[in-house]
Amino acid sequence: MSKKSVFKKFARFWKKLGPGLITGASDDDPSGIATYSQAGAQYGLSTLWTALITFPLMAAIQEMCARIGYVTGKGLTGTLRDHYSRPVLYLMVMFSFPAIIMNIGADIASMGAVGNLLFPSVNAGYFSVGFTVLLLVLIIYLPYRKFASTLKYLCAVLLVYLIVPFLYKQDWITILKGTVIPSITFDKDFISILVGILGTTISPYLFFWQATMVAEDRNHKRKIIVDKKIMEEIKQDVDFGMLFSNVVMFFIILTSGTVLFNGGIHHIETVEQAAQALRPLAGDSAYLLFALGVLGTGLLAVPVLCGALSYIVTETFGWQRGMDKKFHQAKAFYLITAVSLLLGLMMNYVGISPIKALIWSAILYGLTAPVMIAIILHIANNKLVMGDFTNNKLSNFLGSAALILMSIAAVILIYLQIFD
């Protein structure tokens, strides 16, 4: 096969990729980076296996969300509003709001801290304010198609994390063992990290974003066709996005689990410490790539977080919404985005450590995800909503496995917090 035909084939494949790729990439936001870095620094390669285990589970849940969005033409909250009781809808909103705001604030703080790391003469707070204003302007004034395309190409930033481990000598036999042989320590700190990893990989805000973006793409088409071919294309997009996300997750744990853990650095208090710690151990290249990755993923993930929250609230109350609309056409949608960014920014000034907020937002996702997954499973099996496109046996098996795993982890964590 010639280089030209290979390029054309890749171009066609890239064009088909959309919400699934963006969703998967935004999963590796500063919150995810912090959680994975902390896991590797504290426990070495003991959590590498989670990248292997979580892939089929998160892919199954996100595929359900995408399918719901395409079949109904609405996001999860819109579907709940039309087909379920209001208490179920309000329960989902109540469980989602605090974790998303905390996640936004932690990501903005992390971006500010890393900006200060790269340019020490500028205060981190100024960087945080600057990034907040920049993101708000981009979200409001950039048309939906350009915005989606920008997010799609920002995904490439995550490739830097695939480079970092190769800048340091690795024992690949030990890495293989850590990948395929699960290792669990039954203490509060390890379970907290485990729930944090599960929470930041199988994140509720991604459920909302996936369904809504697929619905938006569907509603932008002149001719709407719902058939098996379309569903297969959606599944391929989701699977590739989730695989991309988990490969990046694997390499971040690998980097911190070999470089930091072996270097005697077992506790990361701030995101910039994770980057700084790499400098003397793995060189300036690794340090710079890690820091730039935090900024790039923040620019990718914060709009996804804000957008997910705006869609949740506006769909709940039936207000005008959509990134394809001008500000005057969907004022409530954009005002919610602005408020969520400002609330997140304010977290910088109330004495909450960014790394603690990042880890706790991931843990909060881990505690709330079982409720969300149970609701999604019910919708995806509801023939009145999904028609001929309800879950197959494999989707139900993987979805149920995700529900059971997240529930067990959450119960154990609560028990350890109370009785340990």
Secondary structure as the mmCIF struct_conf table of DSSP 4:
data_model
#
loop_
_struct_conf.conf_type_id
_struct_conf.id
_struct_conf.beg_label_comp_id
_struct_conf.beg_label_asym_id
_struct_conf.beg_label_seq_id
_struct_conf.end_label_comp_id
_struct_conf.end_label_asym_id
_struct_conf.end_label_seq_id
HELX_RH_AL_P HELX_RH_AL_P1 LYS A 3 LYS A 16
HELX_RH_AL_P HELX_RH_AL_P2 PRO A 19 SER A 26
TURN_TY1_P TURN_TY1_P1 ASP A 27 ASP A 28
BEND BEND1 ASP A 29 ASP A 29
HELX_RH_AL_P HELX_RH_AL_P3 PRO A 30 TYR A 43
TURN_TY1_P TURN_TY1_P2 GLY A 44 LEU A 48
HELX_RH_AL_P HELX_RH_AL_P4 TRP A 49 THR A 72
BEND BEND2 GLY A 73 LYS A 74
HELX_RH_AL_P HELX_RH_AL_P5 LEU A 76 HIS A 83
BEND BEND3 TYR A 84 TYR A 84
HELX_RH_AL_P HELX_RH_AL_P6 ARG A 86 LEU A 118
BEND BEND4 PHE A 119 PHE A 119
TURN_TY1_P TURN_TY1_P3 PRO A 120 SER A 121
BEND BEND5 VAL A 122 VAL A 122
HELX_RH_AL_P HELX_RH_AL_P7 ALA A 124 TYR A 141
BEND BEND6 LEU A 142 LEU A 142
HELX_RH_AL_P HELX_RH_AL_P8 TYR A 144 LEU A 154
HELX_RH_3T_P HELX_RH_3T_P1 CYS A 155 LEU A 159
HELX_RH_AL_P HELX_RH_AL_P9 VAL A 160 ILE A 163
HELX_RH_3T_P HELX_RH_3T_P2 VAL A 164 LEU A 167
BEND BEND7 TYR A 168 TYR A 168
HELX_RH_AL_P HELX_RH_AL_P10 TRP A 172 VAL A 180
BEND BEND8 ILE A 181 ILE A 181
BEND BEND9 ASP A 187 ASP A 187
HELX_RH_AL_P HELX_RH_AL_P11 LYS A 188 THR A 201
BEND BEND10 ILE A 202 ILE A 202
HELX_RH_AL_P HELX_RH_AL_P12 PRO A 204 HIS A 220
BEND BEND11 LYS A 221 LYS A 223
BEND BEND12 ASP A 227 ASP A 227
HELX_RH_AL_P HELX_RH_AL_P13 LYS A 228 THR A 255
HELX_RH_PI_P HELX_RH_PI_P1 SER A 256 LEU A 260
HELX_RH_AL_P HELX_RH_AL_P14 PHE A 261 ASN A 262
TURN_TY1_P TURN_TY1_P4 GLY A 263 GLY A 264
BEND BEND13 THR A 270 THR A 270
HELX_RH_AL_P HELX_RH_AL_P15 VAL A 271 ALA A 282
HELX_RH_AL_P HELX_RH_AL_P16 ASP A 284 PHE A 317
TURN_TY1_P TURN_TY1_P5 GLY A 318 GLY A 318
TURN_TY1_P TURN_TY1_P6 MET A 323 ASP A 324
BEND BEND14 LYS A 325 LYS A 325
HELX_RH_3T_P HELX_RH_3T_P3 PHE A 327 GLN A 329
BEND BEND15 ALA A 330 ALA A 330
HELX_RH_AL_P HELX_RH_AL_P17 LYS A 331 MET A 346
HELX_RH_3T_P HELX_RH_3T_P4 MET A 347 TYR A 349
TURN_TY1_P TURN_TY1_P7 VAL A 350 GLY A 351
HELX_RH_AL_P HELX_RH_AL_P18 PRO A 354 ALA A 380
TURN_TY1_P TURN_TY1_P8 ASN A 381 ASN A 381
HELX_RH_AL_P HELX_RH_AL_P19 LYS A 383 MET A 386
TURN_TY1_P TURN_TY1_P9 GLY A 387 ASP A 388
HELX_RH_AL_P HELX_RH_AL_P20 LYS A 393 PHE A 419
#
